[in-house]
Amino acid sequence: MCGIAGQYNFGDHRPVEEKILRRMCRVIEHRGPDDEGYYRDGDLGLGMRRLSIIDLPGGAQPIYNEDRTVAVVFNGEIYNYRELISQLKSKGHRFQTRSDTETIVHLYEEMGPACPRALRGMFAFALWDGPNRRLVLARDRVGKKPLFYWLDRGRCVFGSEMKSIFQDPEVPRQINLQAVVDYLTFLCVPGPKTIYRNVWKLPPGSVAEITPRGLRLSQYWDLEFQAVGDRDESRVSGELIEQLEDSVACRLESEVPLGAFLSGGIDSSTVVALMSTLQENPVTSVSIGFQEKDYDESSGAVEIAERFRTRHHTHVVRPDALSVLDKLVWHFDEPFADSSAVPTYYVCRAARQHVTVALSGDGGDEAFGGYRRYYYDLLEGRLRAVLPAFVRRFLISPLAAVYPKADRLPRFLRAKTLLSNVADTAERGYLRSRTIFQPVLRNALLRPEVLEAAGPYDPFSVLEPHFQRTRGWPHLSRLQYIDLKTYLPDDILVKVDRMSMANSLEVRSPLLDQRLWAYLAGLPPELKINGKQRKYILKKTMEPLLPGTTLYRKKQGFVVPLASWFRDGIRAMSRQVLLEETRAGSGLFEPDCLNRLWKDHQSGRRNYATHLWTVLMFELWYRGCMKEAPPGGGG
């Protein structure tokens, strides 16, 4: 696991300055505290920071082909590298190391820029083809590892984190106002945009080729959800356990201590259970607990730890944990309002005290249909199917506008949200379910001049291409695909990457394995959500290994008690930032609107914790990364 950075001055061909290249790597030292390496070839420069996991003495980067005409810097792990080495050696390639990184340069010699197709793993790499003056940037299929680039005036500057790019004094920091609208909608900035103009995220499953002619972007991977028909549950369970075991087994190789996150939910418990059957030594497991019992899952984690006799460690997060917010903002580089980043940071910090590599259950909800919103989306779809469009348009839509607030209703109803979604199309209903600041409130929050400058922008444009791509698919498959393309790479995997790398910890995600997802994409949706039972086939498959209390416990999620924190633990700090420093900060938000949200929340009339948190994280980002950018290191 590493951090990479570099420059290519393909327009004016001026030499890359070594001091800038070193600054770009120094600022991401947390991603790789063990080593550094550099390569320059006139107008091209590569740099990296290394966290040593495999081939500790021989895996230093950059790594080259036999005649050193091809060089690569790499962030991630390739799980099929032994198989690839054998194939490449049979074709005459000579290897100088035991590192998985070296497979990439030899694969490039065989396959050219299409070489990522052969890789099984998580990765982002930059490869320099000297004879053809070609820079190749590539990212893994689902976006576990990040890669950003700035392209302007015949120059490309890239890095694992945006803070590397901004070490180049020619790269400006200018806010993309359409990205602000996206952020208020999704809690994050969805790719390929970033919060900055002209700074882009390389899309997952994509390759960028930069030559003196410019940039060429291509996609090398996509997923087709196409059920092959009815399947026998017992046969599927047998096939699935083999797929799961393979996904876990290939992620157990490490020359440094390895363990797992354990929340007590079905996903992490599945990973720990399979690790325990596949390795001789006890698994080292780590979990997070809260003082607030409604948010605490640590007892479930302890139950699994005892069942599989793991070496278990629990860390309790208290409200004073929010003293690290400025550090978290620095690591994210752009506004990020998924509050589970706080416990994720602490579970990574706790894990790093015992291991250097941790396996996680990330991706299980997307892969197996675990989200509650999937179930409600399917319910809304049934209502749309039986209600004519004019009924939904003229009866349900007005009713949704006057119906009592959803947060005042029993959880099983959620009537206002349900009626609003049913009144709209399935696509717009999904957007509404993902939206934090609904359009009316968003327009009241943003100052008029900001709205005018952003133009008539619709955040649905983030989702629309994926809905078009999946037209005619079963509705659940569409939702899973859209989350695979947006929510996973833009939120979940960003959170895991930045918080783990902030602690120099490598995290591997077996439930995001490409072969596992290809298998699951061929299963009928009814095996994922059966009636009201979500993750149906996973639960049936794991019944011989996991207790019923784990399999059928009500899903809790990795959430934090934001509502009480705003009324107690962070009340003074957040009030100062939101109400007293608003105009002196970003200047994007209406103080009167924030005052109303604050007063309604403090009085208990409404729960606006997520809305307040979203603005708070934006203002902290602006203060730390735009107004007064901190020196390199950040932590």
C-alpha positions as CSV (number, residue, x, y, z in Angstrom):
1,M,0.0,0.0,0.0
2,C,1.4,3.3,-1.0
3,G,0.8,6.8,-2.2
4,I,1.8,7.9,-5.7
5,A,2.3,11.3,-7.4
6,G,3.8,12.8,-10.5
7,Q,3.8,15.3,-13.4
8,Y,4.0,15.1,-17.1
9,N,4.7,18.4,-19.0
10,F,3.6,17.0,-22.4
11,G,2.9,20.4,-23.9
12,D,6.0,22.5,-23.4
13,H,8.3,19.5,-22.4
14,R,9.9,21.5,-19.6
15,P,11.8,19.3,-17.1
16,V,10.0,18.2,-13.9
17,E,11.5,19.9,-10.8
18,E,12.7,17.4,-8.3
19,K,11.9,19.6,-5.3
20,I,8.2,19.8,-6.3
21,L,8.1,16.0,-6.9
22,R,9.5,15.5,-3.4
23,R,7.0,17.9,-1.9
24,M,4.2,16.0,-3.6
25,C,5.3,12.8,-1.9
26,R,6.2,14.2,1.4
27,V,2.6,15.5,2.0
28,I,1.3,12.0,1.6
29,E,3.9,10.3,3.8
30,H,1.1,8.9,6.0
31,R,0.1,6.6,3.0
32,G,3.6,5.1,3.0
33,P,5.9,5.8,6.0
34,D,8.4,3.0,5.2
35,D,10.1,4.2,2.0
36,E,10.1,6.6,-0.9
37,G,11.2,6.5,-4.5
38,Y,11.5,8.8,-7.5
39,Y,12.0,8.6,-11.3
40,R,12.5,11.5,-13.8
41,D,12.7,11.4,-17.5
42,G,12.9,15.0,-18.7
43,D,9.3,16.3,-18.8
44,L,8.0,13.3,-16.8
45,G,8.4,12.7,-13.1
46,L,7.1,9.8,-10.8
47,G,7.2,9.6,-7.1
48,M,5.8,7.3,-4.4
49,R,5.6,6.6,-0.6
50,R,5.6,3.0,0.4
51,L,3.9,1.0,3.1
52,S,5.7,-2.3,2.9
53,I,3.4,-5.4,2.9
54,I,4.9,-7.9,0.4
55,D,8.6,-8.4,-0.5
56,L,9.7,-6.1,2.2
57,P,13.4,-5.9,1.1
58,G,12.9,-6.1,-2.7
59,G,9.6,-4.2,-3.4
60,A,11.0,-0.6,-3.5
61,Q,9.5,1.5,-6.2
62,P,9.6,2.7,-9.0
63,I,9.9,-0.8,-10.5
64,Y,11.1,-1.3,-14.1
65,N,11.0,-3.8,-16.9
66,E,14.2,-5.5,-18.1
67,D,15.7,-2.6,-20.0
68,R,14.3,0.1,-17.7
69,T,12.3,1.6,-20.6
70,V,9.0,1.1,-18.6
71,A,8.6,2.3,-15.0
72,V,5.7,2.1,-12.6
73,V,4.6,3.5,-9.2
74,F,1.8,1.6,-7.7
75,N,-0.7,1.8,-4.8
76,G,-2.6,-1.3,-3.8
77,E,-2.3,-5.1,-3.8
78,I,-2.5,-7.6,-6.7
79,Y,-4.0,-10.9,-5.4
80,N,-3.3,-13.0,-8.5
81,Y,0.3,-11.8,-8.9
82,R,1.8,-15.3,-8.4
83,E,-0.3,-16.7,-11.2
84,L,0.6,-13.8,-13.4
85,I,4.3,-14.1,-12.7
86,S,4.2,-17.8,-13.8
87,Q,2.4,-16.9,-17.0
88,L,4.8,-14.0,-17.8
89,K,7.9,-16.0,-17.0
90,S,6.7,-18.7,-19.5
91,K,6.7,-16.0,-22.1
92,G,10.3,-15.0,-21.4
93,H,9.9,-12.1,-19.0
94,R,12.6,-11.8,-16.3
95,F,11.7,-10.7,-12.8
96,Q,14.0,-8.9,-10.5
97,T,11.8,-8.9,-7.4
98,R,9.1,-11.0,-5.6
99,S,6.8,-7.9,-5.6
100,D,3.3,-7.9,-7.0
101,T,4.1,-4.5,-8.5
102,E,6.5,-5.9,-11.0
103,T,3.8,-7.9,-12.7
104,I,2.4,-4.6,-14.0
105,V,5.4,-3.5,-16.2
106,H,5.6,-7.0,-17.8
107,L,1.9,-7.2,-18.3
108,Y,2.1,-3.8,-20.0
109,E,4.7,-5.1,-22.4
110,E,2.3,-7.9,-23.3
111,M,-1.0,-6.1,-23.3
112,G,-0.3,-2.4,-23.5
113,P,-2.8,0.0,-21.7
114,A,-5.3,-2.9,-21.5
115,C,-3.2,-4.6,-18.8
116,P,-5.5,-3.8,-15.9
117,R,-8.0,-6.3,-17.3
118,A,-5.7,-9.1,-16.1
119,L,-5.3,-7.8,-12.5
120,R,-7.3,-9.0,-9.6
121,G,-7.0,-6.6,-6.7
122,M,-7.2,-3.1,-5.5
123,F,-4.9,-0.6,-7.3
124,A,-4.1,2.7,-8.7
125,F,-0.9,3.1,-10.7
126,A,1.0,5.4,-12.9
127,L,3.2,3.8,-15.7
128,W,5.7,5.5,-17.9
129,D,6.3,4.1,-21.4
130,G,9.5,6.0,-22.3
131,P,9.9,5.0,-26.0
132,N,6.3,6.1,-26.7
133,R,6.4,9.1,-24.3
134,R,3.1,7.7,-22.9
135,L,1.9,8.1,-19.3
136,V,-0.7,5.5,-18.3
137,L,-2.9,6.1,-15.2
138,A,-5.2,3.3,-14.1
139,R,-7.6,2.5,-11.3
140,D,-9.2,-0.7,-10.0
141,R,-12.7,-1.8,-11.0
142,V,-14.7,-0.5,-8.1
143,G,-12.5,2.4,-7.0
144,K,-10.9,1.0,-3.8
145,K,-7.8,3.0,-4.4
146,P,-8.0,6.7,-5.4
147,L,-6.3,8.6,-8.2
148,F,-6.7,12.4,-9.0
149,Y,-5.4,14.5,-11.8
150,W,-5.3,18.1,-13.0
151,L,-5.0,18.6,-16.7
152,D,-4.5,22.1,-18.1
153,R,-2.2,24.0,-20.5
154,G,-0.3,20.9,-21.6
155,R,0.4,19.7,-18.1
156,C,-0.9,16.7,-16.1
157,V,-0.3,16.6,-12.4
158,F,-1.6,13.6,-10.5
159,G,-1.6,11.9,-7.1
160,S,-3.3,9.5,-4.7
161,E,-4.6,12.5,-2.8
162,M,-5.4,16.1,-4.0
163,K,-3.0,17.6,-1.5
164,S,-0.2,16.2,-3.6
165,I,-1.5,18.0,-6.7
166,F,-1.7,21.3,-4.9
167,Q,2.0,21.2,-4.0
168,D,2.5,22.3,-7.6
169,P,2.3,26.1,-7.4
170,E,0.7,26.4,-10.8
171,V,-2.4,24.4,-9.8
172,P,-5.1,26.8,-8.6
173,R,-7.7,26.1,-5.9
174,Q,-11.1,27.2,-7.4
175,I,-14.4,25.8,-6.1
176,N,-16.7,24.0,-8.5
177,L,-20.1,25.3,-7.5
178,Q,-21.9,22.4,-9.2
179,A,-19.9,20.1,-7.0
180,V,-21.2,22.0,-4.0
181,V,-24.8,21.2,-5.1
182,D,-23.8,17.6,-5.4
183,Y,-22.2,17.6,-2.0
184,L,-25.4,19.0,-0.4
185,T,-27.3,16.2,-2.2
186,F,-25.1,13.2,-1.6
187,L,-22.9,14.1,1.5
188,C,-19.9,13.8,-0.8
189,V,-18.7,15.0,-4.2
190,P,-19.4,12.2,-6.7
191,G,-16.8,11.5,-9.4
192,P,-15.5,12.3,-11.8
193,K,-15.9,15.8,-10.3
194,T,-14.0,17.1,-7.3
195,I,-14.8,20.2,-5.2
196,Y,-12.1,21.9,-7.3
197,R,-12.4,23.1,-10.9
198,N,-10.2,21.2,-13.4
199,V,-9.2,18.6,-10.8
200,W,-10.7,15.2,-11.6
201,K,-11.1,11.7,-10.1
202,L,-10.1,9.0,-12.5
203,P,-13.2,6.9,-12.7
204,P,-13.1,3.3,-11.3
205,G,-12.4,0.7,-13.9
206,S,-10.8,3.2,-16.2
207,V,-7.4,4.0,-17.9
208,A,-6.1,7.4,-18.9
209,E,-3.4,7.6,-21.5
210,I,-1.6,10.9,-21.7
211,T,0.7,11.6,-24.7
212,P,1.9,14.8,-26.4
213,R,-1.4,14.6,-28.3
214,G,-3.4,15.0,-25.0
215,L,-5.5,12.7,-22.9
216,R,-7.5,9.6,-23.9
217,L,-9.8,8.1,-21.3
218,S,-11.3,4.6,-21.7
219,Q,-13.2,2.1,-19.5
220,Y,-11.8,-1.4,-19.3
221,W,-14.4,-3.0,-17.0
222,D,-18.2,-2.9,-16.4
223,L,-20.7,-5.3,-14.8
224,E,-23.8,-6.8,-16.3
225,F,-26.5,-7.8,-13.9
226,Q,-28.2,-10.6,-15.8
227,A,-29.9,-13.4,-13.9
228,V,-29.5,-16.8,-15.6
229,G,-32.9,-18.0,-14.3
230,D,-34.3,-19.8,-11.3
231,R,-31.6,-21.3,-9.1
232,D,-31.7,-24.0,-6.4
233,E,-30.9,-22.4,-3.0
234,S,-28.8,-25.2,-1.8
235,R,-26.7,-25.3,-4.9
236,V,-26.3,-21.5,-4.9
237,S,-25.2,-21.6,-1.2
238,G,-22.6,-24.2,-2.0
239,E,-21.2,-22.1,-4.9
240,L,-21.4,-19.0,-2.8
241,I,-19.4,-20.3,0.1
242,E,-16.7,-21.4,-2.4
243,Q,-16.6,-17.9,-3.8
244,L,-16.5,-16.3,-0.4
245,E,-13.7,-18.6,0.8
246,D,-11.7,-17.8,-2.4
247,S,-12.2,-14.0,-1.9
248,V,-11.0,-14.2,1.7
249,A,-8.1,-16.6,1.1
250,C,-6.4,-14.6,-1.6
251,R,-6.4,-11.6,0.8
252,L,-4.6,-13.4,3.6
253,E,-1.1,-13.1,2.1
254,S,1.1,-10.6,4.1
255,E,4.6,-10.4,5.5
256,V,3.3,-8.1,8.2
257,P,0.6,-8.6,10.9
258,L,-2.9,-9.1,9.6
259,G,-6.3,-8.9,11.2
260,A,-9.9,-7.8,10.7
261,F,-12.6,-5.3,11.6
262,L,-15.5,-6.8,13.5
263,S,-18.7,-4.8,14.0
264,G,-20.9,-7.7,14.9
265,G,-22.9,-7.4,11.7
266,I,-23.3,-10.2,9.2
267,D,-20.7,-8.8,6.7
268,S,-17.7,-8.5,9.0
269,S,-18.7,-11.6,10.9
270,T,-18.7,-13.6,7.6
271,V,-15.2,-12.4,6.9
272,V,-13.9,-13.2,10.4
273,A,-15.6,-16.6,10.3
274,L,-14.0,-17.5,7.0
275,M,-10.6,-16.2,8.1
276,S,-10.8,-18.4,11.2
277,T,-11.4,-21.5,9.0
278,L,-8.7,-20.6,6.6
279,Q,-5.8,-19.8,8.9
280,E,-4.2,-21.6,11.7
281,N,-3.5,-18.7,14.1
282,P,-6.4,-16.9,15.9
283,V,-7.7,-13.9,14.0
284,T,-6.9,-10.5,15.5
285,S,-10.2,-8.5,15.5
286,V,-11.0,-4.9,16.4
287,S,-14.3,-3.2,17.0
288,I,-15.8,0.2,17.9
289,G,-18.2,0.8,20.7
290,F,-20.3,3.9,21.8
291,Q,-21.4,5.0,25.2
292,E,-24.9,5.5,23.8
293,K,-26.5,2.1,23.9
294,D,-28.7,2.7,20.9
295,Y,-25.6,3.0,18.7
296,D,-23.5,0.4,20.3
297,E,-22.9,-2.9,18.5
298,S,-19.9,-4.0,20.4
299,S,-21.7,-6.8,22.3
300,G,-22.5,-8.5,18.9
301,A,-18.8,-8.2,18.0
302,V,-17.8,-9.8,21.3
303,E,-20.2,-12.7,20.6
304,I,-18.5,-13.5,17.3
305,A,-15.1,-13.0,18.8
306,E,-15.8,-15.5,21.5
307,R,-17.4,-18.0,19.0
308,F,-14.2,-18.0,16.8
309,R,-11.8,-17.3,19.7
310,T,-10.3,-14.2,18.1
311,R,-7.8,-11.9,19.8
312,H,-10.4,-9.2,20.2
313,H,-10.0,-5.4,21.0
314,T,-12.8,-2.9,21.5
315,H,-12.4,0.8,21.5
316,V,-15.1,3.1,22.8
317,V,-15.7,6.4,20.9
318,R,-16.8,9.3,23.1
319,P,-18.0,12.7,22.0
320,D,-14.5,14.2,22.7
321,A,-13.4,12.1,19.7
322,L,-14.6,15.0,17.6
323,S,-11.5,16.9,18.6
324,V,-9.9,15.2,15.6
325,L,-12.3,16.8,13.1
326,D,-9.7,19.1,11.6
327,K,-7.4,16.2,11.0
328,L,-10.1,14.2,9.3
329,V,-11.0,17.2,7.1
330,W,-7.3,17.5,6.1
331,H,-7.2,13.8,5.0
332,F,-10.3,14.0,2.9
333,D,-9.1,17.0,0.9
334,E,-12.7,18.0,0.0
335,P,-16.0,18.2,1.9
336,F,-17.1,14.8,3.2
337,A,-20.1,14.5,5.4
338,D,-20.6,10.8,6.1
339,S,-20.4,10.9,9.8
340,S,-19.3,7.3,10.1
341,A,-15.9,8.6,9.1
342,V,-15.4,9.4,12.8
343,P,-15.7,5.8,14.1
344,T,-13.9,4.5,11.0
345,Y,-10.9,6.7,11.8
346,Y,-10.9,5.3,15.4
347,V,-11.3,1.6,14.4
348,C,-8.4,2.1,11.9
349,R,-6.3,3.7,14.6
350,A,-7.1,0.9,17.1
351,A,-6.4,-1.8,14.5
352,R,-3.0,-0.2,13.6
353,Q,-1.9,-0.8,17.2
354,H,-2.0,-4.5,16.5
355,V,-1.8,-5.1,12.7
356,T,-0.7,-3.4,9.5
357,V,-3.4,-5.1,7.3
358,A,-7.1,-5.5,8.1
359,L,-9.9,-7.2,6.3
360,S,-13.3,-5.5,6.3
361,G,-16.9,-6.3,5.4
362,D,-17.3,-3.3,3.1
363,G,-19.5,-3.9,0.0
364,G,-21.7,-6.5,1.6
365,D,-24.8,-4.4,1.6
366,E,-24.4,-3.4,-2.1
367,A,-23.5,-7.0,-3.1
368,F,-26.3,-8.8,-1.4
369,G,-29.1,-6.2,-1.2
370,G,-28.7,-5.3,2.5
371,Y,-29.9,-1.7,2.6
372,R,-33.3,-0.9,4.0
373,R,-33.8,1.6,1.2
374,Y,-33.6,-1.2,-1.3
375,Y,-36.6,-2.8,0.3
376,Y,-38.5,0.5,0.3
377,D,-37.6,1.1,-3.3
378,L,-39.1,-2.2,-4.3
379,L,-42.2,-1.4,-2.3
380,E,-42.5,1.9,-4.0
381,G,-42.1,0.2,-7.4
382,R,-45.1,-2.1,-6.6
383,L,-47.2,0.9,-5.7
384,R,-46.3,2.6,-8.9
385,A,-47.2,-0.5,-10.9
386,V,-50.8,-0.6,-9.5
387,L,-51.5,3.2,-9.4
388,P,-52.1,5.0,-12.7
389,A,-49.8,8.0,-13.4
390,F,-52.6,10.5,-13.0
391,V,-53.4,9.2,-9.6
392,R,-49.8,9.5,-8.5
393,R,-49.5,13.0,-10.0
394,F,-52.7,14.6,-8.8
395,L,-53.5,12.8,-5.6
396,I,-50.4,11.4,-4.0
397,S,-48.1,14.4,-4.8
398,P,-50.3,17.0,-2.9
399,L,-50.9,14.5,-0.1
400,A,-47.1,14.1,0.3
401,A,-46.8,17.8,0.6
402,V,-49.1,18.1,3.6
403,Y,-48.7,14.7,5.2
404,P,-47.1,14.8,8.8
405,K,-43.3,14.9,8.8
406,A,-41.7,11.5,8.3
407,D,-39.5,11.7,11.4
408,R,-42.7,12.0,13.5
409,L,-44.1,8.7,12.2
410,P,-43.4,5.1,13.3
411,R,-40.4,3.7,11.5
412,F,-42.5,1.2,9.5
413,L,-44.5,4.0,7.8
414,R,-42.1,6.7,6.7
415,A,-45.2,8.0,4.9
416,K,-44.1,11.4,3.7
417,T,-41.0,10.1,2.0
418,L,-42.8,7.1,0.6
419,L,-45.6,9.1,-0.9
420,S,-43.2,11.7,-2.3
421,N,-41.2,9.0,-4.0
422,V,-44.2,7.1,-5.4
423,A,-45.6,10.4,-6.9
424,D,-42.4,10.6,-8.9
425,T,-40.6,8.3,-11.3
426,A,-38.6,5.4,-9.9
427,E,-35.4,7.2,-10.9
428,R,-36.4,10.5,-9.3
429,G,-37.6,8.6,-6.2
430,Y,-34.2,7.0,-5.8
431,L,-32.6,10.4,-6.0
432,R,-35.0,11.7,-3.4
433,S,-34.1,8.8,-1.1
434,R,-30.4,9.7,-1.5
435,T,-30.8,13.5,-1.1
436,I,-29.9,15.2,2.2
437,F,-30.9,18.8,1.3
438,Q,-34.1,18.5,-0.8
439,P,-34.2,21.2,-3.5
440,V,-36.4,23.7,-1.6
441,L,-34.2,23.6,1.5
442,R,-31.0,23.6,-0.6
443,N,-32.1,26.7,-2.5
444,A,-32.9,28.4,0.8
445,L,-29.5,27.5,2.2
446,L,-27.4,28.7,-0.7
447,R,-27.1,32.4,-1.2
448,P,-28.8,33.8,-4.3
449,E,-25.5,34.7,-6.0
450,V,-24.2,31.2,-5.5
451,L,-27.3,29.7,-7.0
452,E,-27.0,32.0,-10.0
453,A,-23.3,31.2,-10.5
454,A,-24.0,27.4,-10.3
455,G,-26.6,27.7,-13.0
456,P,-29.6,25.4,-13.6
457,Y,-27.7,22.4,-12.5
458,D,-29.6,19.1,-11.6
459,P,-27.7,16.5,-9.4
460,F,-29.8,13.8,-11.1
461,S,-27.1,14.1,-13.9
462,V,-24.9,12.1,-11.6
463,L,-27.3,9.1,-11.7
464,E,-28.9,9.5,-15.1
465,P,-26.2,7.7,-17.2
466,H,-26.4,4.7,-14.9
467,F,-30.2,4.5,-15.1
468,Q,-29.9,4.7,-18.9
469,R,-27.3,1.9,-18.9
470,T,-29.6,-0.4,-16.8
471,R,-32.9,0.3,-18.6
472,G,-34.9,-3.0,-18.7
473,W,-33.1,-4.6,-15.7
474,P,-34.9,-5.7,-12.6
475,H,-35.2,-2.8,-10.2
476,L,-33.0,-4.2,-7.5
477,S,-30.2,-4.9,-10.0
478,R,-30.5,-1.3,-11.2
479,L,-30.1,0.0,-7.6
480,Q,-27.1,-2.3,-6.9
481,Y,-25.4,-1.2,-10.2
482,I,-26.0,2.5,-9.4
483,D,-24.5,2.1,-5.9
484,L,-21.6,0.2,-7.4
485,K,-20.9,3.2,-9.7
486,T,-21.7,6.0,-7.2
487,Y,-22.2,5.4,-3.5
488,L,-19.5,2.8,-3.2
489,P,-16.6,4.7,-4.9
490,D,-17.7,8.2,-3.9
491,D,-18.6,7.6,-0.2
492,I,-17.9,4.2,1.3
493,L,-14.5,3.5,-0.3
494,V,-13.4,7.1,0.1
495,K,-14.1,6.9,3.8
496,V,-12.2,3.6,4.2
497,D,-9.2,4.6,2.1
498,R,-8.6,8.0,3.8
499,M,-9.2,6.9,7.3
500,S,-7.1,3.8,7.0
501,M,-4.3,5.6,5.2
502,A,-4.4,8.4,7.9
503,N,-3.3,5.6,10.2
504,S,-0.9,3.9,7.7
505,L,-3.2,0.8,7.7
506,E,-4.0,-1.3,4.7
507,V,-7.7,-2.4,4.4
508,R,-8.7,-5.3,2.1
509,S,-12.4,-5.9,1.2
510,P,-13.2,-9.6,0.2
511,L,-16.9,-8.8,-0.4
512,L,-15.8,-6.4,-3.2
513,D,-13.9,-9.1,-5.1
514,Q,-14.5,-8.8,-8.8
515,R,-15.1,-12.6,-9.2
516,L,-17.6,-12.6,-6.4
517,W,-19.5,-9.7,-7.9
518,A,-19.5,-11.3,-11.3
519,Y,-21.1,-14.4,-9.7
520,L,-23.6,-12.4,-7.7
521,A,-24.6,-10.4,-10.7
522,G,-25.9,-13.6,-12.3
523,L,-28.2,-14.5,-9.4
524,P,-32.0,-13.7,-9.5
525,P,-32.8,-10.6,-7.3
526,E,-35.2,-12.8,-5.3
527,L,-32.2,-14.6,-3.8
528,K,-30.9,-11.2,-2.4
529,I,-34.2,-9.8,-1.1
530,N,-36.8,-12.4,-0.4
531,G,-40.0,-10.9,0.9
532,K,-38.8,-8.6,3.8
533,Q,-35.6,-10.6,4.2
534,R,-32.6,-8.7,2.9
535,K,-29.3,-10.5,2.2
536,Y,-31.4,-13.7,2.0
537,I,-28.9,-16.0,0.2
538,L,-25.9,-14.8,2.3
539,K,-27.8,-15.5,5.5
540,K,-28.8,-19.0,4.3
541,T,-25.2,-19.7,3.2
542,M,-23.7,-18.6,6.6
543,E,-26.3,-20.4,8.8
544,P,-23.8,-23.3,9.5
545,L,-21.2,-20.9,10.7
546,L,-22.8,-17.9,12.3
547,P,-25.4,-17.7,15.1
548,G,-29.0,-16.6,14.4
549,T,-28.5,-13.6,16.6
550,T,-25.9,-12.3,14.1
551,L,-27.7,-13.4,11.0
552,Y,-31.2,-12.1,11.9
553,R,-30.5,-9.2,14.2
554,K,-31.9,-5.9,13.2
555,K,-29.4,-4.0,11.0
556,Q,-27.9,-1.1,12.9
557,G,-25.2,0.3,10.6
558,F,-22.0,2.1,11.4
559,V,-23.6,5.3,12.6
560,V,-22.8,7.9,15.3
561,P,-25.2,9.8,17.7
562,L,-25.1,13.1,15.8
563,A,-28.3,14.5,17.1
564,S,-27.2,14.3,20.8
565,W,-23.6,15.4,19.9
566,F,-25.0,18.7,18.4
567,R,-27.0,19.3,21.5
568,D,-24.1,18.5,23.9
569,G,-20.6,17.3,22.9
570,I,-19.9,19.6,19.9
571,R,-22.6,22.2,20.6
572,A,-20.3,25.2,21.4
573,M,-17.8,24.5,18.6
574,S,-20.4,23.9,15.9
575,R,-22.5,26.9,16.9
576,Q,-19.4,29.1,16.5
577,V,-18.6,27.7,13.1
578,L,-22.2,27.6,11.7
579,L,-23.7,30.7,13.2
580,E,-20.8,33.1,14.0
581,E,-18.2,32.3,11.3
582,T,-20.5,31.7,8.4
583,R,-20.0,34.9,6.5
584,A,-16.3,34.9,7.3
585,G,-16.0,31.3,6.1
586,S,-16.9,30.1,2.7
587,G,-19.7,32.7,2.3
588,L,-21.9,30.3,0.4
589,F,-24.6,29.8,2.9
590,E,-27.5,31.9,4.2
591,P,-27.0,32.6,7.9
592,D,-30.8,33.0,8.5
593,C,-31.4,29.5,7.1
594,L,-28.7,28.0,9.3
595,N,-30.2,29.8,12.3
596,R,-33.6,28.2,11.6
597,L,-32.0,24.7,11.2
598,W,-30.0,25.2,14.4
599,K,-33.0,26.4,16.5
600,D,-35.3,23.7,15.3
601,H,-32.7,21.1,16.1
602,Q,-31.8,22.4,19.5
603,S,-35.5,22.7,20.5
604,G,-36.1,19.1,19.5
605,R,-38.8,20.0,17.0
606,R,-36.8,18.5,14.2
607,N,-33.7,16.4,13.8
608,Y,-31.4,18.4,11.5
609,A,-28.2,16.7,12.7
610,T,-27.2,15.4,9.3
611,H,-27.9,18.8,7.6
612,L,-25.9,20.7,10.2
613,W,-23.1,18.2,10.0
614,T,-23.0,18.6,6.2
615,V,-22.5,22.4,6.5
616,L,-20.2,22.1,9.4
617,M,-17.8,19.7,7.5
618,F,-17.9,22.0,4.5
619,E,-16.9,25.1,6.6
620,L,-14.2,23.1,8.4
621,W,-12.9,22.0,5.0
622,Y,-12.9,25.6,3.7
623,R,-11.1,26.9,6.7
624,G,-8.5,24.1,6.6
625,C,-8.0,23.5,2.9
626,M,-9.0,26.7,1.1
627,K,-8.6,29.6,3.4
628,E,-5.6,28.5,5.4
629,A,-4.2,25.3,4.0
630,P,-2.2,23.5,6.7
631,P,1.4,22.5,6.2
632,G,2.2,19.0,4.9
633,G,1.6,16.2,7.4
634,G,-1.8,17.2,8.7
635,G,-1.8,14.6,11.4
